[in-house]
Amino acid sequence: MSTPCKISTKGFGTMSMTWCPSPPPFSKSLDNLKYVKNTYGVKFFNCGEFYQTAPETANLKLISQFCEQEKDEDIIISIKGAFDLTKFAPDGSKEFINKSIDNSLSYFKDLEVKPKILFECGRVDPNVPIEDSVSYIYERVKSGDLAGICITEVSAASVKKAAATAPISGIEVEFSLFSEDIFTNGVLEEASKHQIAIIAYSPLSRGILTDYAAEHPDFLKSIPPQDMKNHFDRFQPENYEKNKGRLHALYQFAKTKNLSLEALALSYIESLSGIENFEGIPKVTTIIPIPSGSTKEKIDKNFGSSVKLSREDLEALHKILKEHSVSGGRYYSKAIPFLEG
């Protein structure tokens, strides 16, 4: 097998720019994309074929305009596709994957300077072996249509099968100080065996790991009624109340380091990357957080304040996590069948 396309160590999530109740104007999002790239050297952008509320606000339309204006061959984009929104379920068949890849590539076909494009199925299709779905994408890599392959929301067994089928550039999973599942379900261990990068989405746990949440007891009331977070288990009042113990313990730890909670959460992920002999793993693979940012101020907060935490700091944080369990699942009932596929 060939060598997988290597992802840079800084990434940016773009879902909230187009798949939200009131997407901001493209002009504002383009300014923010350029700002995070040119100010913080971010060259990896996580995107989605289905990240849209209407065709005119399609995520890939926004990203293609960004790539057209930047003309930078070092930009890498990971496109999540092969997800049937009419059924709200992944479709890992060869026909559907190729249709999804063709549609995704159509947004970039006329660009003078094209980005490196990675493709991933939106989730693992329970009706199609993951090695089959990965092999279909790999055919498009070998033909030169794609630069590489990512997988998302997978089990350790699926990581092993995928890695035996094709070079895998990244594994996109939820990972944060509120969602440390990859330490216990074997995914981080298996990824580290193959040194496949972990792409950590929701590194701020959808806004819970922020100073604002820690400082405002009525944080849940600030979430707009139409926001999908209202359906998530951890945003239900009874669960959120139980989780305040972990939230405030982390907030107090951040204060001892003169960090915002956002900075602590992102520093934690970045500091784990490459550490040796931690939690039974000989060498932790590269972990790339992909925060977003709807304003330059939020981008500065998410990208300009990270620090290198010591091994002692990381061990102290894990002690907090063990002392304060999290109540409620990561998603809502309809999404559970497609987690850790």
C-alpha positions in Angstrom: 0.0 0.0 0.0 1.0 3.6 -0.6 1.9 6.1 2.2 -1.2 7.9 3.5 -1.6 11.6 2.9 -0.3 13.3 6.1 -2.6 15.8 7.8 -1.1 19.0 9.3 -1.2 19.4 13.1 -3.8 22.2 13.1 -7.3 21.8 11.9 -10.6 23.8 11.6 -14.1 22.5 11.6 -16.5 24.1 9.2 -19.9 22.4 9.9 -21.2 25.4 11.9 -20.6 27.7 9.0 -23.3 26.2 6.8 -25.3 23.5 8.8 -27.0 25.6 11.4 -30.4 27.3 11.8 -29.1 30.7 10.5 -25.9 30.3 8.5 -23.7 33.4 8.4 -23.1 35.1 5.0 -20.4 33.5 2.9 -18.4 36.7 3.0 -18.1 36.5 6.7 -17.2 32.8 6.7 -14.6 33.3 4.0 -13.0 36.1 6.0 -12.8 33.7 9.0 -11.4 30.9 7.0 -8.7 33.2 5.6 -8.0 34.6 9.0 -7.5 31.2 10.7 -5.3 30.0 7.8 -3.1 33.1 7.4 -2.9 34.0 11.1 -2.5 30.6 12.7 -1.2 28.5 9.8 -4.2 26.2 9.6 -4.1 24.2 6.4 -6.5 21.3 7.3 -10.3 21.9 7.0 -13.0 19.4 8.0 -16.0 19.7 5.6 -19.1 17.8 4.7 -21.0 17.1 1.5 -24.3 17.3 3.4 -23.4 20.2 5.7 -26.1 22.5 4.4 -29.6 23.8 5.0 -30.1 24.7 1.3 -28.1 24.3 -1.9 -27.1 28.0 -1.9 -25.4 27.5 1.4 -23.7 24.2 0.6 -20.5 23.7 2.7 -18.5 22.6 -0.3 -19.6 25.6 -2.2 -18.1 27.8 0.6 -14.9 25.7 0.7 -14.4 25.8 -3.0 -14.7 29.6 -3.0 -12.1 29.7 -0.2 -9.7 27.4 -2.1 -10.3 29.4 -5.3 -9.3 32.7 -3.6 -6.4 31.3 -1.6 -4.8 29.2 -4.5 -2.8 27.1 -2.0 -1.9 23.6 -3.0 -1.0 22.8 0.6 -4.6 23.1 1.8 -6.0 19.7 2.8 -9.8 19.2 3.1 -11.5 16.1 4.5 -15.0 15.7 3.1 -17.6 13.7 5.0 -20.1 12.1 2.6 -21.9 8.9 1.7 -24.6 9.8 4.1 -28.3 9.5 2.9 -30.1 12.4 4.5 -33.5 11.0 3.3 -32.9 8.0 5.6 -30.6 9.8 8.0 -28.2 6.9 7.7 -24.8 6.1 6.1 -24.7 4.2 2.8 -21.4 2.5 2.3 -22.3 0.8 -1.0 -20.0 1.3 -4.0 -22.7 3.0 -6.0 -23.5 5.5 -3.3 -19.9 6.2 -2.4 -18.9 6.9 -6.0 -22.0 9.1 -6.4 -21.0 11.1 -3.3 -17.4 11.4 -4.3 -18.3 12.6 -7.8 -20.7 15.2 -6.4 -18.1 16.4 -3.9 -15.4 16.7 -6.5 -17.6 18.6 -8.8 -17.3 21.7 -6.6 -13.5 21.8 -7.2 -13.1 20.6 -10.8 -12.7 24.1 -12.3 -10.2 25.4 -9.7 -6.8 26.6 -11.0 -5.1 25.3 -7.8 -6.9 22.3 -6.2 -6.6 21.3 -2.5 -5.7 17.8 -1.5 -9.0 16.1 -0.9 -9.6 13.3 1.6 -12.9 11.5 1.7 -14.7 9.7 4.5 -18.1 8.0 4.9 -20.2 10.0 7.3 -20.6 6.9 9.5 -20.0 3.2 9.2 -22.8 1.5 7.3 -23.9 -1.5 9.4 -25.0 -3.3 6.3 -21.6 -3.1 4.5 -18.3 -4.3 5.9 -16.0 -1.3 6.5 -13.2 -2.9 4.6 -15.5 -3.0 1.5 -16.4 0.7 1.9 -12.8 1.7 2.4 -11.8 -0.4 -0.7 -14.2 1.6 -2.8 -12.7 4.9 -1.7 -9.2 3.5 -2.2 -10.0 2.8 -5.8 -10.6 6.6 -6.2 -7.3 7.3 -4.5 -5.4 5.0 -6.8 -7.1 6.6 -9.8 -5.8 10.0 -8.6 -9.3 11.5 -7.9 -8.6 11.7 -4.1 -5.5 12.3 -2.0 -6.5 10.0 0.8 -9.0 8.3 3.1 -10.4 9.1 6.6 -12.9 7.1 8.7 -15.2 8.4 11.3 -17.0 7.2 14.5 -15.4 3.7 14.4 -14.7 0.9 16.8 -11.2 -0.4 17.4 -12.0 -3.5 15.3 -13.0 -1.3 12.4 -9.8 0.7 12.7 -7.8 -2.5 12.4 -9.8 -3.7 9.4 -9.6 -0.4 7.6 -5.9 -0.1 8.2 -5.4 -3.5 6.7 -7.3 -2.5 3.6 -5.9 0.9 2.6 -3.6 3.7 3.9 -5.8 5.7 6.3 -4.9 9.4 6.9 -7.2 10.1 9.8 -9.8 8.8 12.2 -12.5 11.4 13.0 -14.0 10.9 16.5 -15.4 13.0 19.2 -12.7 13.6 21.8 -12.5 16.1 24.6 -12.3 16.5 28.4 -16.0 15.6 28.4 -15.7 12.7 25.9 -12.6 10.6 26.6 -14.1 7.4 25.2 -11.2 6.6 22.8 -9.1 5.9 25.9 -11.4 3.1 27.0 -12.9 1.7 23.8 -9.5 0.8 22.3 -9.7 3.3 19.4 -6.8 5.4 20.5 -4.6 2.3 21.2 -5.4 0.8 17.8 -4.8 4.2 16.0 -1.5 4.6 17.8 -0.4 1.1 16.8 -0.7 2.3 13.2 0.2 5.9 13.9 -3.0 7.1 12.2 -3.9 10.6 13.2 -7.0 11.2 15.4 -9.1 14.1 14.2 -10.8 15.3 17.4 -14.2 16.9 16.6 -16.2 18.8 19.3 -13.0 19.5 21.3 -14.9 22.0 23.4 -17.9 19.6 23.9 -20.2 21.8 21.9 -19.7 24.8 24.1 -19.7 23.1 27.5 -15.9 23.4 27.9 -15.9 27.2 27.9 -15.5 29.9 30.5 -19.0 31.2 29.6 -20.6 27.8 30.5 -18.6 27.6 33.7 -19.4 31.1 34.8 -23.1 31.1 33.9 -25.3 28.7 35.8 -28.1 29.3 33.3 -25.9 28.4 30.3 -28.6 26.0 28.9 -31.0 29.0 28.6 -28.6 30.7 26.3 -28.9 28.0 23.6 -31.4 29.0 20.9 -34.6 26.8 20.7 -33.8 25.6 17.2 -30.2 24.5 18.1 -29.8 20.8 17.7 -27.9 20.7 20.9 -31.2 20.8 22.7 -31.8 17.2 21.6 -28.4 15.9 22.9 -28.4 13.9 26.1 -25.8 16.0 27.9 -27.8 19.2 27.3 -30.8 17.8 29.1 -31.1 19.8 32.4 -30.9 16.7 34.7 -27.7 15.5 33.0 -26.2 19.0 32.8 -26.7 19.6 36.5 -24.8 16.3 37.3 -22.0 17.2 34.9 -21.3 20.6 36.6 -19.0 18.8 39.0 -16.6 17.9 36.2 -17.1 21.3 34.5 -16.2 23.3 37.6 -13.3 21.1 38.6 -11.8 21.6 35.1 -12.5 25.3 35.3 -10.6 25.6 38.6 -7.7 23.6 37.2 -7.6 26.0 34.2 -7.4 29.0 36.6 -4.3 27.5 38.3 -2.6 27.5 34.9 -3.9 31.0 34.1 -5.8 29.6 31.1 -9.3 29.9 29.9 -11.2 26.7 29.9 -11.2 26.7 26.1 -7.4 27.0 26.2 -7.1 24.1 28.7 -9.4 21.9 26.7 -7.4 22.4 23.5 -4.0 22.3 25.2 -5.0 19.0 26.7 -5.6 17.4 23.3 -2.5 18.9 21.7 -0.3 17.9 24.6 -1.4 14.3 24.4 -0.2 14.1 20.8 2.9 12.0 20.6 3.4 11.5 24.3 5.1 8.2 25.2 4.0 5.6 27.8 0.7 7.2 28.7 -2.4 5.3 29.9 -0.8 2.0 28.7 -0.1 3.3 25.2 3.6 3.2 24.2 3.3 6.3 21.9 0.1 8.2 21.5 -0.5 9.0 17.8 -0.9 12.6 16.5 -4.2 14.1 17.7 -5.6 17.1 15.8 -8.4 19.1 17.4 -10.7 20.8 15.0 -12.4 23.7 16.8 -14.4 26.2 14.8 -14.9 29.9 15.4 -17.7 32.2 14.2 -15.8 35.4 14.9 -12.1 36.4 14.8 -12.3 36.8 18.6 -13.4 33.2 19.1 -10.8 32.0 16.6 -8.1 33.9 18.6 -9.4 32.3 21.8 -9.4 28.8 20.2 -6.1 29.0 18.4 -4.0 31.6 20.1 -3.9 30.5 23.7 -2.8 26.8 23.7 0.2 25.8 25.9 2.2 22.7 26.3 1.0 20.8 29.4 3.3 18.6 31.4 2.9 14.9 32.0 2.0 15.8 35.6 -0.7 18.2 34.3 -2.2 15.5 32.0 -2.2 13.0 34.9 -3.9 15.5 37.1 -6.6 16.1 34.5 -7.2 12.4 34.1 -7.6 12.2 37.9 -10.3 14.8 37.7 -12.0 12.8 34.9 -12.0 9.7 37.0 -13.4 11.5 40.0 -16.2 13.1 38.1 -18.1 10.8 35.7 -20.2 12.3 32.9 -24.0 11.8 32.8 -25.7 11.3 29.5 -24.6 10.0 26.1 -22.7 12.0 23.5 -25.7 12.2 21.1 -29.4 11.5 21.0 -31.2 8.1 20.6 -31.5 8.3 16.7 -27.7 8.7 16.3 -26.6 6.0 18.7 -26.7 3.1 16.2 -24.0 4.8 14.1 -21.5 5.5 16.9 -18.4 3.4 17.1 -19.3 1.4 14.0 
